[in-house]
């Protein structure tokens, strides 16, 4: 199969994944919710559901879905989110029972997972231009109480990461309530865009300015890096937001930052190819995802401290580099499909593989957030559809104005 055909097959496989692993029972209270992982079909992820909402737009645009079916699935999902899914001040529980829509066990109420879901909501409203979808989306967005999660620390305005009221709940260390804070550069940039129209403009600007811009250099160029050096932290916000067309108020080009981080990640793998059989010029991509011993977070330099890695390549994260370093990514696609057939299945590429364990390991699992990120990035590479749809929405355009982003040609 030619490389372009592999990308198209991966896109179609991604949609088929969401069709199979989303609750599409019209009589179910959890209609529209998507599994976190194929390992636990009863557990839905609110973030996976945001990626699924975006998948329906892609499926509609490519003719993979009947147009009316795409609209009906989207409408039903938004009804579920508004009327059924457990939330606190608009922020959804991270994990849900896929049948009831209710919080799964003592899952935290997560800011970033809610934000990913809302990115799907915004994309759906902007793409379908359907009155009911737009009304439901507006209700969901206006229900969010961003001020609830905002606090001051060391003269910085920050968001908390999550909230859990239960003493023994997820991520609670003996003290229920707010959990940690977004004080670093990572995947949360979308949150500042989502919050900007719903808080005071000065608060929105202080929130965006509040997280640290820790910087290192790769081939003489600066990289604002995330603590663990995982690729997904550079990709999740960038999947929806067309940072390639904008610079922030300090002149930061986040698209180019992601490009350099991707090159650094690949270079790190190449430098360590003598110690790890999986790593080489066409096999790279260290991120969070499935691993030989379960879900794990891997990364490369630049990062804080020593990066964690064990020979596991997160395939979805490498695929998600396609718009940023297309030649290097297409070489990886060609290598994996033709030289590592165990990485390909009924829904396209699996999550990860590792040749440095015995026996060699290929994931047979899929994660909704991982499949979704690579799906969107492939679509953006081929057509720019999601970047255009999301970034062009009224809400995001208003946010960019409040946060004082400028078009690249305006900035230069």
N, C-alpha and C positions, 0 to 999 in steps of 0.2 A: 504494500500500500504506500502511495506517495505521502509525503509529510502533510500537505494540505488536507488530503483525505483523512489522515489520522486525526487532525484537529476537528474536522467535521464529525467524524465518528465519536470523538470524545465529547463534543457538544451534545450530540443526540443521545449518547450514553448517559450523560449527566441529567438530561431531562427525563429519561427513562428511570433513572435512579429516584428522582423526586416523585414521579408518578407511582412507583412501586412502594416507596418507603414514607409516603405521606398518607395520613388518615383521610381518605376520600369517601368515607361512609356518610352520606347526606343526613342520616339520622343520628349521627354521633355528636355529642357535645364538644368533642375534640377535633371536629372537621378542620382540615387544613394544616394541622400540626405535623411536623416532620421529625423523624427519629434523630437523635443525637448520633447514634452509631448503629450499624447493622448488627453489632454484637448484642444490643439490648433493645429489641423492637418495641418494648412497652414504654421506653423513656424517650420523650420528645425534648428537643432543645428549642428554646425560643429564638436563638440565633439561626439554627438550621431553617426555621420557619421563615425568617427574613430572606435567606438565600433562596428558599423555595418560591417566595413571592416574586423574586427577581427572575427565577427560572420560567415562571408562567409568561412573563413578558417576552423572554427570549424564544420560548416555544411558540408563542403567537407570531412573533416577527418572522420566524424561520419556517412557519407552516407545519411545525411538528405537532401542534395542538389545534383542534377545532376551535375557531375564534370564539364561539359562544361558550365552549367548555372552559377556555382560559379565563373568560370574564366571570363565569359562575364560580370557579374554584377560588378566584381572587376575592370576589364578594363574600363568599362563605368563610374564607379564612379571616377576613377583617371583622366579620360579625363575631367569630369565635374570640378573636383577640379583644374585642371591645366588651363582650358580654359574658365571657366564660373564663378566660385565663386569669389565674391568680396574679395580683399585683399589689404594690404598695406605692401610693402617690403616682401611679402610672407606670412604675418600673416593674417589669415582669420577673417572676421566678425563673431562674436559669433553666431548670429542668422541670418537666411537666409529665403527668400521666397522659399518654397520647390519646387515651379514650375519653377521659373526663375533662382534660384541660386544666386540671387543678395541680397545684404545686406538688412535685414529687418529693416525698419524705420531707427532709428539713433543708431543701435547697435554698441557697441565698437568693435574694432579689438583686439582680445583677445590672449594673449600669451599661457595661459594654455589650452584653448580650441583648439587652433591650435596644440599645442603639443600632445594632446590626439588624434587628427585626424592623425597626423604624426606617432604616435605609430601604428595606424592601417595600415598606408601606409607601414611602415617598415615590419610589420608582414605579410602583403599580399605579398610583394616582396620576402621575405625570404621563405614563405610557398609555394607559387605556382611555383616559379622558371620558370616563363613565361617571355619571352623576352620583350613583350610590357609592361607588368606590371612593370617589373624592370626598363625599360627606363623611363616610366612615373613617377615612384617613385623617380628616381634619379633627374629628372628635378624639381620635387616639393621640394625635399630636398636641392638642390643646389640653388634654388631661394630664400631661406630664408636668410634674412640679420639680423643675430643675433646681430651684432655690433650696429645696429640702435637703439636697445633697451637697450644697455649696458651703464651704467654711474657709476661714482664714488661718494660715499657719506661716510663721516666720515672714510676715509681710507679703505672703503670696495667697492668691485666691485659687482654691483647688476644689475638685470634685472628690467625694468619697468613691471607692470602687464598688461597694456593695452594702447591703443591709441584711441582717438576719436577726429576727427577734428571739430566736431559740437558743437556750443555753448550750445545747449540744448540737447546734446546727452546723451546716457546712461552713468552713472557714472561720468558725467562732473559736477563739482560744479562751474560753471561760468568761468572756465578756460580751453578751449579746449587744446588738446595735450596729453601728456603722463599722465597716471593715476597710482598713487601709485607705490609700488615696492615690490618685493619678498625679504623681509629681515628677514623672519621667517621660521621655519621648518613647511612645509605643503605639499601639493600634488605636488609641482613643481619640485621634484627631477628629473623627466624625462627630464626637459628642459636642464639641465646641460649635460645629455647624448646626447641629440639631437644637442646641439650647439657645443660640444667639437671639432669635426672634421672641423668645419667651422669658427673658430676663432683662434687666436694665442694660442698655448698651455698654456702660462702663464696666459692669460686672462681666459681660460677655468678653470684652477685650482683656480684662484682668485674668479671666479663666484661661484664655488662649495664651496669654503671656506667662502664666504661672508655672507651667511644667518646664523642667530642666532641659536644656539643649546640650547635653554632653557630646563633645565632638572629638573625633580622632581623624586620622588621615589615611587615605588609601591612594597609592600612586600620586601623592602630592596634593590630592583634592580632599576637602573636608567631608566627613560623613557624620551627621547627627545620628547617634546610634541608640538602640534600645539596650537595656541592661544585659539581657541574655543573648543578644545577637541572633534571634530567631527571625527567619524571613517573614513569617506571617505578620509580625508587628509592623513591617513596612508595607504590607499589602492589603490589609482588611479595609482601612479607610480609602485607600487608593483604588480599590475595586470599583467603588461608586463615584468618587469625586475625581473630576478631571483636573488633577493638580498640574498636568502638563501645560495647561493654558493659563495658569495663575502663579503669582508669587505672593508670599505673605507680606505683612506690613514691614518686616525687617529685610525683605528681599530674598527670603529662603525659597528655593525651588525644590519643593518636596518630591516632584517627579524625578528630578536629577539625583536627589538624595537617595531615593529608592534604587535608581539605576546603579549608583556607585556601591550601595550596600549589597546588591545582587552580585556585582562583579567581585566584591570582596569575599562574599560567601563562597563563590565558585573558586576563587583563587586560594582560599583557605583549604578547600577540599583537595585541590591540585597539589598544594604544598605538603599535604599529609597523605598523599597517595602511596608513598613508600611504606606506610604503616597500616593502611586500610585498603583492602582489596576493592571495596565498593567505590572508592573515590577516584575520579580522574576527570579529564577535561569535558567528557560527555556524561558524567555521572556525579552530580553535585546537588546541593539543596538541603541545608540544615534548618529545621524548623520544629514546631510542635506537631505531634500526630502519633499515629500508630507506630509501635516499635516491637522488637522481638519479645519483650517482657511486658507489653501493655502500653498504654498511652504515656508518652514521655515528651519532654521539651528539650530540643537540641539547638545549638547555635554555633556561630563562628565569631571570629574577630571581625570588626571591632565590637567589643563588649566590655562589661565590667568584670574584672577578674579573669579566670580561666574558662574558656567556653566548654560546654558539656557536649560531647559527641561520642559515638561508639561505632560508626560505620553505617548508621541508618540514614538513608536518603528519603526525605519527604517529597514524594513525586509531585503532589499537588502544588507544593511551594515552588518547586523548580518551574513547573508549567506556568505558574502565576507570574513568573518573570518575563513572559513572552513580550508584552508591550515595551519593556524596559531594555532587555538585551535579546532581541529576537534571534540573531544568528546563533548565539550560544545555546539558546533554549531549543531552537529547532534541531540542532545537532543532538541534543539530549533526547528529544522526542523520537528521532530516527533511531538512535542507539537503543533506547528502551524497548521500542516496539519490535525491532528486528533482532536484537541481541539478547534481550531479557524478556522472553515471552510470558514468563510467570507474572509479570507486572500488569498484564492486560486481561480483562475479563468481560463479562456481559455488559457492564456499564462503563467501559473504557478502562482507564488506568486505575489500579488499586492505590491505596494510600501511600505505601512506602515499601522499601526492600532493604536488605542488609546481607552482604556476602561475607561478612566478617564474623558470623556465628556459625556453629556447626550443628546441624546442616544449615546451608544457606537458607535465608528466610525471605519470603515474599508475603506481604500482608494479603489477606483475603477479606479484609474488612473495609468499609467505607464510612467516613464521617461526613455528616451533612454540611458542616462549615468548611471542610477542606474541599469537598467536591464542588461546593458553591463558589469558592474563591477562584479556583482554576477555571471553572465554567465562565464566570464573568470576565476574567482577564482574557480568555481566548476570544470571547465575543467582542470585547473592546479592541483587541488586536485586529480582528477581522473587519469590524464595522464601526467601532466606537459607540455602539448603541446605548449601553448603560451609562457611560460617561455623559453622553449628550442628554439623555433623558433625565437623569438625576441632577446633574449640574445645572441644567437649564430650567429646573423647576422653580417656581416662584419663591418657595421657602429657602432653597439653597442660594438663590441669587440675592435674596434679602440678607441672608447670613453673611455672605461674602462681602457685602457692602458694609454691614455693621462691623465686621472684623477687619475691614480695611485691606482686604486682598485686592490686587489689581491684575488686570490682564497683562500678559507678558509684554505685549507691544506698548501698552500704556506705561509700564514700569521702566522700560529701557529708554 
